[in-house]
C-alpha cells in the first residue's frame, strides 16, 4: 500500500478537485497507471474537471482486509470474487455487486501459466513436472494472494483429471507441489521479484499477463509454458458503496468501472496481456493468447463461496496440507 500512503501524505489532490482511490492487487500496477491517464482525460471531457486518482497495490487478500479495516477505497479491482465478497460481508459493498457490471463484474480475464528461464533448462512442460525433485517452484501464499488461490485451483483441477477424481491422490500431489515451493511471497508481484530479480526457483506459477510483462521487461531471458489444463481467472471490480456515499463519489466511481468496458480500455487491457471481455477485441488480439488451452472455471469448484470455505479458510485444505509439511519438533 506504499503508493496510497505516499499520496495521502503528500495530499496530491488539489483543493476542490475530485479524488478517487482504487485499491487493487499486485500485477495491475502498470495497467492502471495507463488506464488512470486514459480515464482522467475521459472524465475531463465529460465534466470539464481535473481528477486525481490514487492507486494502492498488494496481495489481493491482504488488500481486501485493509479495505474492510478502514482503507478508504472508492473502488476495488481485486484478483477474485471472494476478496470483493469479503468486503461486502463487512457491509461496505452493497449486496448484488457482482451483477452491477457486465460479465460478473469482471472486465478482463487471465489464466495461470508457468514462467521458466530461456530454453526451459529443466524441461518443465506440465503440472507433473512441478513435483520433480530437481524443480524449485515459486508461487505466492494463498492466504494473502488472490493469484496464489488461482494457482492452487489450477493445479488441483489438473490433478483431479490426472488421478481420476481421487481426492486423496490429489492432496498428495498438492502436498508434493508445495514441498517444492522455495518462497511463499505475500503477493504475485513479490513472487515475480523472487523469480526474476532474485533468481530463485526454476518455474514461477503466475498470471498470464504477469508472465508476458516479465518477458517484455527482460527480453531473451524467460519464456512461457502453457500447461495442458489451467483456470479462467476473473478479477473482480466493484464500487465500495459505503465509502462513495460518504465521499460523494458514487457517480465518479461508477463511471471509473464502467469505462473499463469501453473499447479504448479493452484494447489497453489487451496491450497489458489481460484477455478483454469484449469478444471482438479479444479476437483482434488473439495471437497474444493461447485460446485453445483447456480452462476450468470457478464454477467447477462450486463457486467462490464453496471454494474459499473448502480450500483457503482457517483449517481448510491448504492449512492441513501445509501443516503436514512442517517438520515435527524433537
SULLINBEL-V407161 format. One record per residue. N is the residue number from 1. BURIAL is + if it has 24 or more other ideal C-beta (glycine too) atoms within 12 Angstrom, else -. Layout:
((N | BURIAL) (N | BURIAL))
This chain:
((1 | +) (2 | -) (3 | +) (4 | +) (5 | -) (6 | -) (7 | -) (8 | -) (9 | -) (10 | -) (11 | -) (12 | -) (13 | -) (14 | -) (15 | -) (16 | -) (17 | -) (18 | +) (19 | +) (20 | +) (21 | +) (22 | +) (23 | +) (24 | +) (25 | +) (26 | +) (27 | +) (28 | +) (29 | +) (30 | +) (31 | +) (32 | +) (33 | -) (34 | -) (35 | +) (36 | +) (37 | -) (38 | +) (39 | +) (40 | +) (41 | -) (42 | +) (43 | +) (44 | -) (45 | -) (46 | -) (47 | -) (48 | -) (49 | -) (50 | -) (51 | +) (52 | +) (53 | +) (54 | +) (55 | +) (56 | +) (57 | +) (58 | +) (59 | +) (60 | +) (61 | +) (62 | +) (63 | +) (64 | +) (65 | +) (66 | +) (67 | +) (68 | +) (69 | -) (70 | -) (71 | +) (72 | +) (73 | +) (74 | +) (75 | +) (76 | +) (77 | +) (78 | +) (79 | +) (80 | +) (81 | +) (82 | +) (83 | +) (84 | +) (85 | +) (86 | +) (87 | +) (88 | +) (89 | -) (90 | +) (91 | -) (92 | +) (93 | +) (94 | +) (95 | -) (96 | -) (97 | +) (98 | +) (99 | -) (100 | +) (101 | +) (102 | -) (103 | +) (104 | +) (105 | +) (106 | +) (107 | +) (108 | +) (109 | +) (110 | +) (111 | +) (112 | +) (113 | +) (114 | +) (115 | +) (116 | +) (117 | +) (118 | -) (119 | -) (120 | -) (121 | -) (122 | -) (123 | -) (124 | +) (125 | -) (126 | +) (127 | +) (128 | -) (129 | +) (130 | +) (131 | +) (132 | -) (133 | -) (134 | -) (135 | +) (136 | +) (137 | +) (138 | +) (139 | +) (140 | +) (141 | +) (142 | +) (143 | +) (144 | +) (145 | +) (146 | +) (147 | +) (148 | +) (149 | +) (150 | +) (151 | +) (152 | +) (153 | +) (154 | +) (155 | +) (156 | +) (157 | +) (158 | +) (159 | +) (160 | +) (161 | +) (162 | -) (163 | -) (164 | -) (165 | -) (166 | -) (167 | -) (168 | -) (169 | -) (170 | +) (171 | +) (172 | -) (173 | +) (174 | +) (175 | +) (176 | +) (177 | +) (178 | +) (179 | +) (180 | +) (181 | +) (182 | +) (183 | +) (184 | +) (185 | +) (186 | +) (187 | +) (188 | +) (189 | +) (190 | +) (191 | +) (192 | +) (193 | +) (194 | +) (195 | +) (196 | +) (197 | -) (198 | -) (199 | -) (200 | +) (201 | +) (202 | +) (203 | +) (204 | +) (205 | +) (206 | +) (207 | +) (208 | +) (209 | +) (210 | +) (211 | +) (212 | +) (213 | +) (214 | +) (215 | +) (216 | -) (217 | -) (218 | -) (219 | -) (220 | -) (221 | -) (222 | +) (223 | +) (224 | +) (225 | +) (226 | +) (227 | +) (228 | +) (229 | +) (230 | +) (231 | +) (232 | +) (233 | +) (234 | +) (235 | +) (236 | +) (237 | +) (238 | +) (239 | +) (240 | +) (241 | +) (242 | +) (243 | +) (244 | +) (245 | -) (246 | -) (247 | -) (248 | -) (249 | +) (250 | +) (251 | -) (252 | +) (253 | +) (254 | +) (255 | +) (256 | +) (257 | +) (258 | +) (259 | +) (260 | +) (261 | +) (262 | +) (263 | -) (264 | -) (265 | +) (266 | +) (267 | +) (268 | +) (269 | +) (270 | +) (271 | +) (272 | +) (273 | +) (274 | +) (275 | +) (276 | +) (277 | +) (278 | +) (279 | -) (280 | -) (281 | +) (282 | +) (283 | -) (284 | -) (285 | +) (286 | -) (287 | -) (288 | +) (289 | +) (290 | +) (291 | -) (292 | -) (293 | +) (294 | -) (295 | +) (296 | +) (297 | +) (298 | +) (299 | -) (300 | -) (301 | +) (302 | -) (303 | -) (304 | +) (305 | -) (306 | -) (307 | +) (308 | +) (309 | -) (310 | +) (311 | +) (312 | +) (313 | -) (314 | -) (315 | -) (316 | -) (317 | +) (318 | +) (319 | -) (320 | -) (321 | +) (322 | +) (323 | -) (324 | -) (325 | -) (326 | -) (327 | -) (328 | -) (329 | -) (330 | -))
